[in-house]
């Protein structure tokens, strides 16, 4: 479930530390959406995107990966947009 942090920022903070899943964020800009990190659990990415579509119809234009670990990057494959990453 996406948690609303402000009018334009949402996050999925994984509630169970015993089962690893990366936290991720969604920033709704004036014309597009920026995703921060994409979990390796593809079904969770799909669920987040379904929830996001209920909030906005803006396209995802960028995915920003905070680092290269697969639990933050594997879900990139579900986004047809520019990926911005660090290593």
C-alpha positions as CSV (number, residue, x, y, z in Angstrom):
1,X,0.0,0.0,0.0
2,X,1.3,3.5,-0.9
3,X,1.5,5.9,2.0
4,X,0.9,9.6,1.3
5,X,3.7,11.7,2.7
6,X,2.6,15.0,1.1
7,X,0.4,16.2,-1.7
8,X,2.8,14.9,-4.3
9,X,5.0,12.3,-2.6
10,X,4.0,8.7,-1.9
11,X,6.0,5.8,-0.5
12,X,5.9,2.1,0.0
13,X,7.7,1.3,3.2
14,X,7.9,-2.4,3.6
15,X,6.4,-3.3,7.0
16,X,8.1,-6.6,7.7
17,X,11.8,-6.4,8.4
18,X,12.0,-10.2,8.5
19,X,11.1,-10.4,4.8
20,X,13.4,-8.1,2.8
21,X,11.8,-5.8,0.2
22,X,13.1,-2.4,-0.6
23,X,11.3,0.8,0.3
24,X,10.4,2.9,-2.7
25,X,9.0,6.4,-3.5
26,X,6.8,8.0,-6.0
27,X,7.1,11.8,-6.7
28,X,4.2,13.3,-8.7
29,X,5.5,16.3,-10.6
30,X,3.5,18.8,-12.7
31,X,3.9,16.7,-15.9
32,X,5.2,13.3,-14.9
33,X,6.1,10.9,-12.1
34,X,9.6,10.1,-10.7
35,X,10.1,6.7,-9.1
36,X,12.8,6.3,-6.5
37,X,14.0,2.6,-6.4
38,X,12.2,-0.4,-7.8
39,X,12.0,-3.5,-5.8
40,X,13.1,-6.9,-7.1
41,X,9.7,-8.3,-6.4
42,X,8.0,-7.6,-9.7
43,X,4.4,-8.3,-8.5
44,X,5.0,-5.6,-5.8
45,X,6.0,-3.1,-8.5
46,X,2.9,-3.9,-10.5
47,X,0.7,-3.4,-7.4
48,X,2.3,-0.1,-6.7
49,X,1.7,1.0,-10.2
50,X,-1.9,0.0,-10.0
51,X,-2.3,2.1,-6.9
52,X,-0.4,5.0,-8.5
53,X,-2.8,5.0,-11.5
54,X,-5.6,5.6,-9.0
55,X,-3.8,8.7,-7.8
56,X,-2.6,10.2,-11.1
57,X,-2.6,9.5,-14.9
58,X,0.8,11.1,-15.4
59,X,3.4,8.9,-17.0
60,X,6.5,7.7,-15.2
61,X,9.4,9.6,-16.9
62,X,12.3,8.7,-14.6
63,X,13.4,6.0,-12.2
64,X,16.1,7.0,-9.8
65,X,18.1,4.1,-8.2
66,X,19.8,5.1,-5.0
67,X,22.3,2.3,-5.5
68,X,23.0,-0.7,-7.6
69,X,21.7,-3.6,-5.4
70,X,19.2,-5.8,-7.1
71,X,16.5,-5.1,-4.4
72,X,16.5,-1.5,-5.7
73,X,17.0,-2.0,-9.4
74,X,15.5,-5.3,-10.6
75,X,12.1,-3.8,-11.0
76,X,13.5,-1.3,-13.5
77,X,12.5,-3.7,-16.3
78,X,8.9,-2.8,-15.8
79,X,9.4,0.9,-16.6
80,X,9.8,2.2,-20.2
81,X,11.6,5.3,-19.2
82,X,15.0,6.9,-18.4
83,X,16.8,5.2,-15.5
84,X,19.1,7.4,-13.4
85,X,21.5,5.4,-11.2
86,X,24.5,5.6,-9.0
87,X,27.1,3.0,-8.4
